[in-house]
Amino acid sequence: MSTLIARVNPYLAMLGVGWLVPILKMAAGDSPSAQLRELARELGVPVAAMLLFLAVWAAVAARIETSLGALPGPSAVWAEARNLAAEHAAERSRRAEFYARQDTRNAEARAENPNAEVRVRRYTGKPTYLDQIFTSLKTVFTGFVLGMLVAVPLGVLAGLSKTVNAAINPLVQILKPVSPLAWLPIVTMVVSAVYVSADPLFEKSFITSAITVTLCSLWPTLINTALGVATIDKDLMNVGRVLKLNWPTQVFKIVLPSALPLIFTGLRLSLGVGWMVLIAAEMLAQNPGLGKFVWDEFQNGSSESLARILVAVFTIGIIGFLLDRIMLAIQAAVTHSANR
Amino acid sequence: MRHVSPALAIAAVAAACGARAEPLELEQDELKFGFIKLTDMAPLAVAYELGFFEDEGLYVTLEPQANWKVLLDRVITGELDGAHMLAGQPLAATIGFGTAAQVVTAFSMDLNGNAITVSNDVWRALKPHVPVGADGKPLHPIGAEALKPVVESYRESGRPFNMAMVFPVSTHNYELRYWLAAGGIHPGYYSPTDSSGQIGADVLLSVTPPPQMPATLEAGTILGYSVGEPWNQQAVIKGIGVPVITDYEIWKNNPEKVFGVTAEWAEANPNTHLAVIKALIRAAMWLDERDNANRREAVAMLARSEYVGADAAVIANSMTGTFEYERGDERPVPDFNVFFRYFATYPYYSDAVWYLTQMRRWGQIPEGKPDDWYAATAKAVYRPDIYLKAARLLVDEGLASESDFPWTSDGYREPTNDFIDGLGYDGRKPNAYLESLAIGLKGDDTASSNTLVTAQ
């Protein structure tokens, strides 16, 4: 039993539920006093810190008077979160009515002319908060995957060849620190000029935001991949040479597996950067995700606006945290298998 | 082949109304329109919410835009099919000031609806120069003469006097400039090499998107601004500024926003365009119906976060026929927002010409142009022919009456002198009008970075 607990321990810690361990140990019959102390540290301290944060926030917020009223405290933000959920439900029922109306119209059209061509048109109402979250996730993953497709091969090349590395290194160093806000106008203009289609599959604003995410997020993957490949054990490479493996086999059987842990470290950093950049990109590109939500609420300037923006702040934070955990779990799994 | 069912839907509606019109064959029925968060986008929200678009078989998505430049660019690139635009935007785009493109309008969205607000400090300094009425309140309209000593005291102490408007070709820019110049304050010229519009200026004007106006004023970056509602009433209610004058008092029933589409789009989708204009006319009629009886309902609509999103109380302040100046000084301005009466939705050439004269006056049009150029440009951009076609369809369907529209107009309003300074304007004689304005370019004048070159 205790060996089992020891084995799941790292995974629980990784998921942020390390406080389950002392409970499990107590259940398995370990001395309660030591485990309770452990539990207090693992669970009690974070919970207390969170409560303290909420209390300080509530106290300070009430004193900060803005032209949109006092800065909202935790209860106002919670109320607004519930409000957003209610709006989501209301919008969904409006959508159902929209489709019902359309069905009636289509039925009438068919009654009048059995050969009438009827189509179902997409709902025209506003995206709800939940829709906006999914738009943001879709955008960030598109940008992230595009970045990965560029950064990993380039990183492998740079890691294998000192010449390639010397060639791209200055460019990487110069482009890496550029803010999304600087890229965006250029990306917007290029996308408008290049992405011309009568019936586009994707919105331009979506492409613009995704490419901006790509440009800002590919660097950590590129650098870590190059580092991972460059630091592969020389013996392994020599084995490949002795066996006279051809080039693709060498890359896929030796180079990539050995460099995986660092590649994933890079990917995890990239996804973090991408998520952070996305919000700014969406604000300016008007891609209908969380960034646009924040921007629109700022523009609304109603007495609920600040509370709604704070709901978005926490949503962004929690999603960013979850994305990081997922990548960390994948990274740990990969590292584990690579070390085996 | 998308047109059959909506056409039948229209026929069904028309039949229900007791008249039967020829159904329009729509080229496109899924449309996306952009707007800026201002109360004068109301016709779009109303047409959507009350199902006027759907009655025409149109499935319209409305999307707020970050600022006027983004909005115009997205209409030009085709991301938006049409948008709520500043009256100056289609004109400026067509003559190539700013982004160049052929943009047309067949629907004027409203009259009036803007005001000029100054910060509390400036108001305190300005108030002693304002005559007081019998009731002890400041006498309105307040001319910029009262602001002049304040601007001078800023200059003497070496501080710039900054004010904001929403866009270089916005109605707000021209109204603010008109007001300042009428009071003897120079708002500055534009020139081909200097697009700041601050050549020779006593007051430095710059661009701020409407919803950010109150925050920018509060931050002290600007001392006043000219903007549409609800952003002036927002300043009153948040206690950060005082509106001094509404645009109704600067020019009674001045034309404001228009509904703009690219010429290319209008060409490719003539029936869809007609259907859109029909829905918008119905929305405008609803907004002004029975002496603004529906305005409360409209306010509730606009207060929703997907439209204007400001508090209903703020929006209601100006939408329901009153306007609050200083906190507590609420006065009736029944025509502050006009959506339909006085033929507000008809796109008059004379309105286009007035905007062109102001572009010339302040150097956005760098050289003098003959009178017929003004008329030709107005005709290329303003399309009363499309408007009247849509109106005719509505009358035939029994949804509007004959007397609602100026059928016989040649596109020019009667000459008027309803301006704060009482000067007369005749849209047929733009150059004579420019001559009559004390401050401003006229004839063949040009403005260059340091000096004003007056032609011989």
Chai-1 contact restraints between the chains, C-beta under 6 A:
chainA,res_idxA,chainB,res_idxB,connection_type,confidence,min_distance_angstrom,max_distance_angstrom,comment,restraint_id
A,S67,B,E218,contact,1.0,0.0,6.0,A-B,restraint_1
A,S67,B,K238,contact,1.0,0.0,6.0,A-B,restraint_2
A,S67,B,I240,contact,1.0,0.0,6.0,A-B,restraint_3
A,R105,B,A9,contact,1.0,0.0,6.0,A-B,restraint_4
A,N106,B,S5,contact,1.0,0.0,6.0,A-B,restraint_5
A,E108,B,A12,contact,1.0,0.0,6.0,A-B,restraint_6
A,A109,B,S5,contact,1.0,0.0,6.0,A-B,restraint_7
A,A109,B,L8,contact,1.0,0.0,6.0,A-B,restraint_8
A,E112,B,L8,contact,1.0,0.0,6.0,A-B,restraint_9
A,A116,B,V4,contact,1.0,0.0,6.0,A-B,restraint_10
A,A116,B,S5,contact,1.0,0.0,6.0,A-B,restraint_11
A,E117,B,M1,contact,1.0,0.0,6.0,A-B,restraint_12
A,E117,B,V4,contact,1.0,0.0,6.0,A-B,restraint_13
A,V118,B,S5,contact,1.0,0.0,6.0,A-B,restraint_14
A,R121,B,E30,contact,1.0,0.0,6.0,A-B,restraint_15
A,R121,B,Y59,contact,1.0,0.0,6.0,A-B,restraint_16
A,T124,B,Y59,contact,1.0,0.0,6.0,A-B,restraint_17
A,T124,B,V60,contact,1.0,0.0,6.0,A-B,restraint_18
A,T124,B,T61,contact,1.0,0.0,6.0,A-B,restraint_19
A,K126,B,E306,contact,1.0,0.0,6.0,A-B,restraint_20
A,S192,B,T77,contact,1.0,0.0,6.0,A-B,restraint_21
A,K204,B,E79,contact,1.0,0.0,6.0,A-B,restraint_22
A,Q286,B,A66,contact,1.0,0.0,6.0,A-B,restraint_23
A,D296,B,P64,contact,1.0,0.0,6.0,A-B,restraint_24
A,Q299,B,K37,contact,1.0,0.0,6.0,A-B,restraint_25
A,Q299,B,P211,contact,1.0,0.0,6.0,A-B,restraint_26
A,N300,B,S305,contact,1.0,0.0,6.0,A-B,restraint_27
A,N300,B,G309,contact,1.0,0.0,6.0,A-B,restraint_28
A,G301,B,P211,contact,1.0,0.0,6.0,A-B,restraint_29
A,G301,B,A310,contact,1.0,0.0,6.0,A-B,restraint_30
A,S302,B,G309,contact,1.0,0.0,6.0,A-B,restraint_31
A,S302,B,A310,contact,1.0,0.0,6.0,A-B,restraint_32
A,S302,B,D311,contact,1.0,0.0,6.0,A-B,restraint_33
A,S303,B,D311,contact,1.0,0.0,6.0,A-B,restraint_34
